Amino acid sequence: MLTKGYLSLVLHAHLPFIHHPESENYIEERWLFEAMTETYIPLLEVFERLSNDAVDFRITMSLTPTLLTMLANPLLQKRYLKYIDNLIALSKQECKRTKKDNSFFPLSTMYREHFIHIRQRFTQTYEGNIINGFKQYQASGHLELITSSATHAFLPYVKTEQALRAQIENAVRIHNDCLGRAPRGIWLPECGFVEGLDRILKDYGILFFFTDTHHVLHASPKPVDGVYSPVLTPHGVAAFARDNETSKQVWSSLEGYPGDHDYREYYKDIGHDLDYDYIKPYLHSSGVRLNTGIKYYRITGGDQPKEPYYPEWAREKADRHAGNFMFNREKQVEHLKDQMDRKPIIVASYDAELFGHWWYEGPMWMEYLCRKIHYDQQTFKMITPFEYLQEYPESQQCELSFSSWGRGGYGDVWLGQNNEWIYRHLHQMEEQMIELADSFEEAAGLRLRALNQAARELLLAQSSDWAFIMDTKTMVDYAVKRTNNHIGRFQRIYRDLKRDAVDERWLREVEARDAIFPDLDYLTYRSKPSTWHGNRGTAPAGRQSDRSRIIMLSWEFPPMTVGGLSRHVFDLSCKLVEQGTEVHVVTTHVNGYPDYEVNQGVHVHRVRTYQEQEMNFMDWVFQLNLVMTDYTKNLIAHFGPFDLIHAHDWLVCQAAKTLKHASGLPLVATIHATEHGRNQGVHSELQYRIHDLEGQLTYEAWRVIVCSRYMEEEVKQLFHVPADKIDMIPNGVDSAVIRINHLDPFMKDRYALPEEKIVLFVGRLVREKGVHVLLESIPAVLAACPEAKFIIGGKGPMMEELQEMARTMGIASKTAFIGFVDDETRNQLLRAASAAIFPSLYEPFGIVALEAMAAGAPVIVSGVGGLQEIVHHGGDGFTVLPGDVHSLSAHLITMLKSEDMARAMAKKAFQKVNTMYNWDRIAEQTSATYNYMLNRNSVSLLNRELAVTRES
């Protein structure tokens, strides 16, 4: 009889890193010892018996990096022996105490024999390291061992991509070191997934992960097979969702098997029940009452007095429940098989510690289940996710959004009133770690040790266990202490490195205490192309040493400046040239400037439209694209070969599209903004035409570059661009150009009185920039800070409307509209400003905010688009609610009244600009995109040559 479906049994084994070489007085070490005694070694015994009897079982099991590290730790192995010896001594004493009790004496004897047996297996069979046991069944094919993130961090709440990569990279490294092979799958901590995470998993060779049920059911599009076959993420990683029915039968406190009245009662332990003086010698050195693992009662049920535990009754129930579970899976598979074009897979996933620790009979139940599946039915088989993917390599592609398991299903447990305070520290640490990695790229000796230890402290502080404990209110003091300790150690290392004053003796003590990830490399946190693009692909051998030749198409280029596009293309092209790329920019003719020049190494080609008479804007754009196409074809023909074309925004779409097909060159497109976003929708015929051109450009491009995560989401939704086709590369500023060394003493006098504090806005006067919101906030600000003076720099169609608004509101005397502002004036005003405000309603990136940060001005931005990604609220500026007058005025008042705080924010902002938004980094990231395209193109050409060779 042919198999009709599959069962994938998944166990998640995890404990946080507990390591206190300085003292044995930490009760939390017992978490590991209890799990080894009650879960891990009993499970290995089950695997051994099944294997010896040739039962064809398959189980997927995660062993998290922190758990593996502790299992391999000699100090903890030594302390475990002391723990198990204490249990043996207690059980022997219990045999004496209960010798005349017919109900309890057999149980005390059972425990004594069990503890002695566990010790023998630990010391002799596994030689003190039970990882050897798991490796044995991995090698036999019975176990698929997978990883988790390095310290079980809740990944959706990790802020930076570098920190996400560090969590995955170190997890893979530890897994490989301990288990001898790289993991093919991952248990995402708390099943926490966030869009884009799959790209990082793919970079590190992860083929599949697990989610909760609702995560897949709410995917887009809705999966045709529900949760009974995996879905593929946009980056090709398979997501397996757990099945609710199997979860309910085992997990549910009301309906689940573990609640049966004949099973052992977890909460009746002699450590709590016996006379204190009797039990005290066997308790922890602190003397506090604890579970010993010796329990004499069964659940019993209801409000009845607890009755003695009878192992045979429990064994009979475990056998019966295993049969019931198998029967239900048979019926489930029979029901599903006719609704699908493939065999269904039912994912039954559980915390490993449920089996043995919480549910004493759990390992017994699992053994019965595996035997019954093997011998008693032919409807379904046990399988691992990897084996299923081998059988069905193609699956439906879906987009998955943020989700988790646990209360609420969307991360509530790990971000609530009891634990939200930790994230402002963790996010700051991430940014500081990136800063350190960028500042010390070739560290050695003591500095290298300090940098690696800083990374360890960040990883350990990110453990989701501490937030979970704070939420459940169990061992809160310990969780808070651990979090604060790792934060404190990191901050001291950060300060010492900045001062070049690392205390080697103190560092050595910290290294011994937080001894995890011995091969950790702090350079994972660098803000370099490899950090952002991972193993996506690099140029072919020899390619990177050749000088790449790029054609850029942009309607704006200095001195033609309408918005931020002109400056972006200029700064990017200049920096690419510095880094070894030959760049030719084809742009619009400007009267008084040559048709061709070399400007700071960039070849600038300015083209004239064929018709010189007045035209409407779209007709002019059409003419510009015609002449750009003709000119660039000649450029390629006479000055080629070139490697690729890089087009900036929709205004050059038609030229880019035509040149791509005519030349066969790869096309990269940068989308700086969208018409839909600028206008909160597409409403007119002109807007529809622009929107359509934007869509065409994203479709034709081999890769699409956007400047923010916000823009990435916008481009994906508006134009249905696959996520793995998009690169997020932020804009940048040149701090050396913006920052001034000396403030013009007369600059402020032109616009404000000596006692007034300047509040500055610079930008185009259009509705999307939110200047009207700023004006509406002014009365409340003046009521609290009458010394404020508002300067509005820039031009635009709303100029007169905004001036009239200021007059009507009676704030004209406190508001100066100064029109167009040149760079020097802007920089001087930013230097003099007490606050720079950018209250945009739509902002794909917000380079003007970066310019303010680079000039040293305290900034307040609207929490919209790319602006909210630039500014860390409360750290290096304020982020206010978009369009909310009260939010804007309240934060501005705070900034004006707290000058020390504002200066501290401005200092942090300046550091961020120099480390994260400098053009060296941006050009390197752009080069990584180019290299990926060149590599892909080379592979395509090679494949074509091979095909021709085969035909000939």
N, C-alpha and C positions, 0 to 999 in steps of 0.2 A: 504494500500500500504506500502511495506517494505521500510525503510530508506536505501538509497544507499550509503550514505557517511556522512561526518561530517565537520563542520566548527568550528575551535577553535579561538575565538577572544581573543587576548592577549594584555594587556595594561601594559606598563612599567612606573610606577610612581616613579620619583626620583628627589631629589634636594640635593645639597651638604650641609654639616652641617654648618649653619650660626648661630652663637650664640655669641652675644656681650653684656653681662650684664653690661659692663662698660660704654656703650654709646648707644643712639638711633640714632646716626648719620650715621649708615651704611645702605646705600641704598639697599644693597644686601638682607636684611631681607624681602624686598618687593617681592622677588621671591617666597617665601613661601606664603605670604598673597595673591598675585595675583592668585597663583595656587589654593589656598583654595576657593577663591571667584569665580573663573571662570571655574575651572575644578573639584576639588574633591567634593565639596558640590553639584554642579549641577549633577555630575554623581550619587551621592547617591540619589538624587531626582529621577533620571531615574530608578534606581534599585527599589526604593520604589513604584513607579507607576506600573512598570512591575509586581512586586511581588503582589501588591494589586489586580491586574487584573488576577492573576494566569497564567501569561505568563511564560512558561518554558524556561527561558534563562540560559545560562552558559557563564561566562566570567572568564578568568584567569587574575589576576592582581598582579603585583609585587609592594610591598610597601617596599622600601629600608630601611635598618636600620637607616641611617641618617635622612630620611624623617619621619619615625616613632618616632624617638627620638625628633625631632622638634615639631611634632604634639602633643606630650605628654608633652611638656615643659611648665610649668605654666607661665614663663616670656613671652614666645612668644605668648601664648594664650592671655595674658593680652594686649600685644602690638597689636595683631590682632584686638581686640575690638576697640582700638584707631584708627587703620587703617580703619576699616569698618565704624566707626562713622564719620570719616572725609569724606568718600565717600558719606555717606548719606547726610551730610551737603552740600557737593558740588552739589549733584543731586537736592537737594531742591532749592539751589540757581539757578541752571540751569533751573528748572521749572519756576522760576520767570523771568529769562532772556529771555527764549524762548516762553513765554506765548502767544505772538501774532504771532508766527511762526508756521504755520500749518504743516510744514514738520518736525520740530525739537521738538516741544512741546510734541507730543505723545511719542517720543523717550526718552526725558528727564524724562517724567512721568514713562515710562517703567523701566528706570534705577533706579529711586527713589524707586519704589515698589520692584524691584529686590533686591537692597541692603538691604532694610528693612527686606525682607523675608529671605535673607541669614543670617543676624544677628540673627533673631529669631530662625532659625534652629540651628545655631551654639550654642547659649546660652541655648535654651530650649530643643530642640530635642536631641542634642548630648552633652549637659552639658559642653560645652567648649572643648570637645575632640572628634573630628570626627572619631577617630579610632573606637569608639563604633559603628558607623554606618557600617563600613566595617566588623566588627566582626559579626554584625547581619546577613549580607547576606552570610558571610562565614558559619555561623551556619545553615542557611536555605538551603545550598548546591548550591546557585546560583553563588557564588564567590569562586574560587580557589585562595587563597592568597599565593603568593610565595615570596621568599626573593631575595636578591642580595648579593654581598660581603659587608663586614662591612662598608667600606667607598667608595664603588663603585670604587675600585682600578682596573686598567687594569691588569688583572691577568697574562697574558703572560709576562709582564715586571717586575713582582715580582721575585726576584732572588732566595730566599731560600724557602725550603718546610715549615719551621717553620712559615715564614711570610704568606705564602699561607694559612696554617692551621689557623692562627690567624684571617685572613680575613673571612674564612668560619665559624669557631667556634663562633666568636662573632656575626656574622650575625644570625646564628641559635638561639643563646641565646636571642638576642634582639627580634627576631620574636616570639619566644615562650613566652617571658615575656609580650609583647604588645598584642599579638593576641590569646594567650591561647593554642596554639598547634604548634608543630614543622612543618616547611615547608616541603612539599614533592617535591617541584621544586625550581629552581633558575633561575633568569635572569642574565646570566653572563654579567658583565658590558661591554658595547659596543660589546656584543656578542663575546668577546675575549676568545678564547680557545687555550690551548697549551697541547700537549701530556703529559699524566700523571696526569693532573688535575682531570680527572674522578675518579681516585683512592681516592683522598682526598674527593671529593663530596660524594662518596659512603660511606666513613668512617663516615660521618656526616648525613647519612640517606637521602641524596638527590637522588631522583629517576629519575629526568629528568631536562633538560635544553634546551635553545633555541639557534639556530645559524642562521647565514645568509645563503642564498640559496647556494652560491658557495661552502660553507664549506662542506656541505653534498654531493653535486654533485661531488666534487673532492676527496671524501673518497676512501679508498682502502679496499676491492674491491668496484667498483662502485655500488651504491645501485640499486637494481632491480626496486624499486618503486619510484626512484627519491626522491623528497621531500614530497611525499604524504603518507608516513608512517615513523615512527621514525626508526633510526638505533641505535643499541646498541654499546657502546664503549667496549673496551676490559675488562673493569671493571664492565660492566653491567648497566651503566647509559644510559638512553634513550636520544637521541638528536633529537629535533624537529626543522626542518628548515622552515623559513618563505617562503611564496608563493609570487613569483614575481608579479603575476597578481593582487592580492589583494593589494599589496604594491603600485603598480603603480596607481591604481584607487583612492587611498586615499592620498598617499604621494606626487605624482608627481606635481610639480609646473606648468607643462604644460598641463598634461592630467587629473590630480586629481580633484575630486569634489570640494575641498576647493577653487579652483580658479574661480569658477563660478561667473559671473558678478553680480548676485543678492545677493550673500553672503556679509556679513559685511566686510568692509575694515579694516584690522588690523592696518595699518600704518597711519591712519588719526584719531588722538586722540586729544581731546580738551586740554590736557596737553601741547601739542606742538603748537596748532593752535590758541588758544584764546589769548587775550591781556595779557601780562605778569603780570601787576599790578592786574588784575582781578583774575587770576588763582593762583598767588603766595601764598595766604594764605592756599591753599589746596595742595600745593606741599610739597615735603620733606623739612625738616628744613634747608638743605643746599641751597635751592632755585633753584636747577637745575631742568630744565623741564623734566618731566617724564610722562609715560603713566598713565592715571587715570582709564582706562577701559570704559570711556564714549566716544563712537565713533558714529558719525551720518551719515556716508556715506557707500555706497555699493561699491564693487570693480569697477563696471561700465565697465571697460575694455578699451583696446586700449589707445590712447592718449587723450581720451575725458575728459573733466572736471568731477570730481567726482560728482555723483548724490546722493540724499538722500537715506538712507537705509529704505526699507519697509519690516518689519518682516514677513508679510504674504507671500510676494513673496519668501523670504528665506525659510519659512516653507514649501511652496509648492515644492521648489527645493529639500529640504532635503528629503521629502517624495518620490519624483521621483527618486532621487539618491539612496535611500535605496532600492527601487524596482529594479533599474538597477543592483545594487550590488548583490541582491539576485538572480536575473535572471541569471547573469553571473556565480554565484556559482552553480546553478542548471545545467547549460550546462557543466560546468567544471566537476562536479561529474558524469554526464551522460557519458562524454567522458572517464573518468578515470576508472569507475567501471568495465568495461570489460577487462581492461589491468592488473588488480591486483587480487590477491587471497584473498583480504580482502577489507573492505570498506576504501576508501581514507579519509585522514584527511587533510583539507586545513587550514594551520596556517596563520592567518592574525594578524600580530603583529605590534604595533605602540607605540610611546611615548604617555603616557596618556595625557600630557599637550597639545597635538594637539587638543584634544576634549574640546572646550570651550575657552581655552586661545588663541591659534593661529587660530583655526577654531571655531568661535563663535557658529555655528550651529551643531558642532560635536556631543554633547550629544543628541540633537534632532534627528539627523540622526541615531544615535545608537539605540535610543528608537524605531524609526520607523522600523529599520531593525529587531530588536528582535521580534517585534509584527508581522511583515510580515512573518518571518521564522516560527513563531508559528501558525499563522492562515491561510496563503495563499499558502502553498506548503507542499509537503510530501517527497521531494527528499532527503533532508539532514536535519540533526539536529545540534544544537549547542552542543559542548562537551568540557570538559576539557582534557588536556593531561593525567591526572591521570586516568580518566574514560576510555580513549582510551587504556591505558596500562592494565587496568583490563580486557577489552574485548579481547585484543591481547597481552598477556604477553610475547610472543616470537616474536622476530624481527631479522632481518639480523644483524650480527655483522660486524662492519667496524672499521678501524682505521682512526681517524681524526687528521689532522695536525694543525699547527698554522693558525688562521684566525680571522677576526673581521668583523664588518660591518663598515660603514663610507667610506670615500674617499680611493680608492685603494683596500679596502677589507682585508688588511693585517697589520693593526696597524699604518699606516702612520700618521694619525691624532695625535697620542699620542707619536710619536717619530720623531721629525723633527727639523729643524734648530731653531725654536722658543722655543722648550721645552726640547731638549735633555739634557740640562745641569742638569736637576733635578735628573737624574737617578744615577749619581755617588754618590750623597748625599743619596738618598734613599737606594741604595745597601749597602753603608757603614753603615747606620743606622740599617739595618737588621742584619748585622754581629755584630755590637756593642750590639744590643738587645739580640742576642743569647749569646754573651759573658756575659752580665749582668745576664741573667737568669741562666747560668751555674755557675756564681760566687756567686750568692746569692740565694741558693735553699730553704732556710728556713727563709725568711725575715719576719719582723714584724714591727709594728709601723710606724714611719716616713719613714724608708727604704722601707717598703712594699708599702706605698703610692707613693713614688718616682718611684719605679720600674713600678707600674701599670700606672702611668702618662707618663712615658717614652714610654710605649707600646701604649698609646692613641695618643701621638704626632706622632709616626711612622705611625699608622693607618691613622690619619688625613692627614699627608703629602702625603700619597699614593693615595689620591683621584684622579681619572682620570679627574675630572672636571677642576682642575687647568691646566693640560696639554692641555685639550680641549680648554679652554678659551684663553690660550697663542697662540694656533694654529689659532683660529678664530679671534683673535685680537679684542675682545669685551671689557671685563673688565680686561685687562691685568695687570694693576697696582695692582688690588685687588688679582688676582690669584698669582702673584709673591710674594706679601706681605704675603699672607697666607702660601704659600710654605716655604718661608724663616722663618716666625715666628715659624712654627712647627719644622723645622730643628733646629733653634736656641734654642728653648726650650728643645728639645731632647738632644742636645749636652751639654747644661748646666747641665741637670739632670745627664747625663752620667759622666761628669767631677766631679760633686759634689759627686756622689756615689763612684767613684773611690778614691776620697779624703776623703770620709766619712765626708762630710761637707755640708749636704743638708740644704738649707735655708727654714725653715718651713713656714715663712710668705710669701715668694715668691711662694713657691709651692702651698700654699692655694689659692693664686690669680689665678694661672694657672689652678688648679683643677676646680675653679668656672667658668673660661672662657671656657675651653675645656671640659665641663661636658657631656661626652658621655660614654657609656658602663660602667655603675656603677659596674657591676659584672665581669668586665674583670679580667683575671688571667694572669699575666706576665709569669707564668711558661709554658704557651703554647709554648714559644720560646726556651725551653730547647732543647739541642741536646741529647735527650734520646731516647730509643727505642719507647716509646709511641708517641713521636713526629713524628717519621718516619713511624710507622706502624699503628698508630691510633687505631681504634676499630676492627682491622682485626681479633683479637682473641688472647686470652692468654691461658695459660695452665689451665687444669681443676682444680677444687677445690682440694687442697692438693698436686697437682703436683709440684708447684713451691717450696714447702718446702722440697720435696724429692731431693736427690742429683742425677741429671741427669748424665747418663753415655754415652759418645760419642766415636765412633771410627772414627779417621781421617786417610785417605789414602793420602799419599804424597810421591812422589819419592825423594823429597829434604827435608832434615831436618839437622840442624847443627850436625856435622861439614860439611856434604855434602852441599855445596853452589855453585850453578851455576849461578843463577839469584836472583831476589827478592823474589821468592816463598819460599825459605828456611826460610828467616827471617820472612816472613809473618806468616807462619804456627807456627813457634816457639813463636813469640810474642803473637799471638792470643791464642794458646793453653795455654800458661803460664797465661795469663790474665783470661781466662775462668776458670782455676783452682782456681785462687784467688777469683773469684766470686761464687765458689761453684759447678762447674761442674767437673766431673771426666773425664779426657781425655786420651785416648789411641791412640798414633800415630803409625801407621804401615808404615815403610819406608825402605829405602835401606841400606844394610849392608855397613859399612865403616871399613876398616882395622884399627885395633888398638882400636876400640871402642866396648863395650859389645853388645851382641845381645839383651839384655834387661837391662834397667836402669830406674830409676826415676829421671828426670832432672827438678828441680824446681817444683816438684809436678806432672809433666807430665809423664805418663807411655810411654816409648819409646821402640818400638819393631822393631829391625832391622833384615831384612830377606835376605838370600842369594839365588841367582838364582841356579837352579838345575844343570846347566851346567856352568863350570868355564872357559871353553876355550873362546878364542876371538870370538865375534859375532858382526854383524853390529848392529846399534843402534835399529832398529825396532825389530830385533830378540831378543835383550836384553830386550826391553820393554815387548814383549810377555812373555818371561820367568819370568820377574818380576811380571807381573799380575797373572801368574799361581801360583807362590809361595805365593804372597799376599793373593790370594783367599784361598788356602789350610790353611795357617797359621791363617787367620782371622776366618775361619769356626771353627777351634779348639779353638780359643780364645773365640768366642761366646759360644761354647758348654761348655767349662770348667770354664769360668769366667763371663758368662752372669748372668742376662739378661742385654743387652744394649738397649739404646733408639733409636738411629739413627746412620746412617753412613754419614760422611761428606767427600766428595772426592774433591781433588784439581787438576784440569786440566786434559787434555786428557790422560796423561801417565798412569793414574790409572783407565781409563774408564772401561776396561773389568772386572777388579776385582770388581769395584763398582757395575756394572750391575749384575754380577753373584751373588754377596753377597746379593744384594737387593732382588732378586727373591728367593734365597735359604733361607734367614732368615726372610723375610717379614718385615724387618725394613725400615722405611722411608729413602729416600736418598736425601741429600742436596749436590749440586755441586757448587763449585766456579770456574768460568771461569776467569782466570787472563789475558789472551790474546788469540788472535785467529791467526791461520796460515794465513788466508786470510788477516788480517790486517797487519801482519808482512811483508808480501810479496806483498802488494797491489794487491792481487788476488791469485788464486790457479793455478799454472802453471805446476807442475811436478807430477809424480805418487806418490812420497812420500808425497808431500803437499796434494794431494787428500786423501790419507789414513789418514793423521792427521786431515784434515778437517772433514772427515766422522766420526772419533772417537769423535771429539768435538760435532758434531751434535747428535750422539748417547747419549753422556753423558747428554746433555741438555734435550733430549727427556725422558730419564729414570728418571731424577731427579724430585722429587716432588716440589722442589724449587731450583731456580738458583740464586746464588749471583754473582754480578758483582761489580767492584770497582769504576765505574764512570757512569755518564749519557751517556757518549759517548759509553762505552762498552754495556750499556743497549740497545742502538739503534742498535749497531752492532750485538749483539746476536739475537735481534728480527728479524732483516732483514736477517741475514745469515741462521738462523736455525728455523725461524718462531715460536719462543717461544712466547706464549701469554704474554702480558704485566703484567697481574695479577699473573704470576708465577715467576716474577723476583723481587729480592730485591737489591737495590743499597746500598752497605755498603762500604765506602771508605777504603783505606789502611791507615796506620798510622805509626807513629814513636814514639820512647821513647826518649823524649828530654833529659832526665837525662843521657842516655847512650851516646848521640851524643854531647851535649854541654860540653865544657871544661871551667874550671875556669881560667886556666893560659895558655897563649900562649907560646909554646916552642920558645925561642928567636933565636934558630939556625935553626928552620924548614924552614923559608923563605930563609935563606942564602943558603940552599942546591940547591934552584931552581931559585932564582932571586936576583938581586942586591938590596941594601937597598932602592934606590929611585924608584924602579920599582913597579908597581901595578899589582897584580896577578889576572888574569882572568882564572878561573878554570872550567874544564870539567871533570867529573868522570862518567864512564859507559863503557859498552861493545863497542868495536870498530867494529860496524856493520853499514851498510848503513842506517838502519832505525833510528839510533841515530843522524844522521845529522852532524857528525863531519866535513865532507867535506864542509858543508855550513859555519861552523864556520871558517874553514881555508880560505875560499874565502872572508870572511869579514875582515880578519886581515889587509890587506894593507890599506884599508880606515880608520880603527881604528888607526893604527900606524901613519898615516898622521896627524891625529888630536890629538892623545895621544901617543907620542913616548915612554912614560914611561910604557906602557902596556907590560906585559909578560904573555904568554899563556901557561898554564900547562894542558896537556892532560893525565888524569889518567885512566888506564884500559887496558885490552887486548882484542884481537879479530882478526878475519880473515882479517880485513882491515888495520891492523897495518902498514905493509910495504908500502902499497899503499898510506896511508895518510902521512907517513914520506917522501916518494918520492915526493908527491904533495907539501909538505912544502919546500923541497929543490928546486924544480922547480920554485916555486913562489918567492924564495929569502927571505923567512921568517923563515928559520930554526933556526937562532940565537935567534929569539924571540918566539920560540915554543919548548917546552920540552915534549917529550913523555916519561913518567916515569913508564909505565907498571902497573902491579898489585899494588893496593894501599890497605893496611890494614886499619881497622877501625880507629885506633889511628891516622895514618898519614892523612887519609881523613878528620877527624875532625879538626886536626891542620891546614890543608890547607884551609878548609872552613872558619875557624876563621880568617885566614890571608888574605883571598881573598877580593878584591874590588868588584868582581862580580863573580857569579857562573852561568854558561850558560848551558842550556839543549835544543839544537835546533832540537829535534826529528822530524822525518817525520811521525812516528807512535808511539803512547805511550798510552796504555790502561789506565794507571794511572799516573805514574811518581813519584815513591816513593823517587827517588834520589833528586827530587826538594824539597820534604818535609824535607829530611835530611839536605839539605842546609839551608832551612828556620829555622829548629830547631837549627842549629849551629850558626845562626846569620849572615849568608852571604846574601847580596843583590842578588836577583835572576832575571834572564831573561829566559823565557821559550818560546818554540814554541807554537803557538795557535792551538794545535792539541790534539785530544783525551782528556784524563783526565787532562793533564797539564793546559789547558785553564780553567778548573773548579777549579783548586787549586789556581791559581794566579789571583788576582783582578788587572787588568791592571791600572797602575798609582797609585794604593793604596798600595799594599804590594809587588810589583814587576812589571816587564814589560812582556807583552805577544806580541810576534812578529809574523809576517806572516810566516807560514811554508815554508821552502825552499827559503825564500826571503833574499838574501844577503844584500841588501840595508836596509831593515827593521831592520835586526839584527845589522848591523854596526852602524846605526843611534841611536838606543836605547842604545847600549853599550857605545857609545861616551857620550851620555847624562848622563849615570850612572857614568862613570869615572870622568866626569867633575863636577858633582853635588854631592859631598860627603855627604853633610848634608841631601839631599833628599834621597840618597841611605841608609843612616843610619836610617832615619825615616821609610823607606819602610821595612827594615830588622826588625825593632822593631815590626811593625804591623804584619809582617809575622810570627815572633816568637809567638806572642799572638794568632794568628789564629791556628797555629799548636797545641798549648797547649789546645785550647778550642774545636776545631772541628776535629782534627786528632789524638787524643790520644787513646791509646789502651783500656782504661777503657770504653770509649764510644763505640768503635768498638765492643768490646766483649759483651757489653750490647745489641747492635743492633743484633749481631749474635745470642745471647741467645733468643731474641724476635722471630727470625726466627725459632729457635729450638722449642720454646714453641708453636708457631703456628702449627708446624708440629705435635708435640705431642698431641696438642688439637685435630687436625684433625684426627689423628690416633685413639685417644680415642673415638671420635664420631663414626668413622667407626666400631670399635670393638663393641661399644654399639649397633649400628644398627644391626650388625650381631647377637648379643645375643638376641635382641628383635625379629628378624626374626625367630631364632631357637625356642624361647619361643612360638611364635604364631603357628609355625608348630606343636610343641608338644602338 
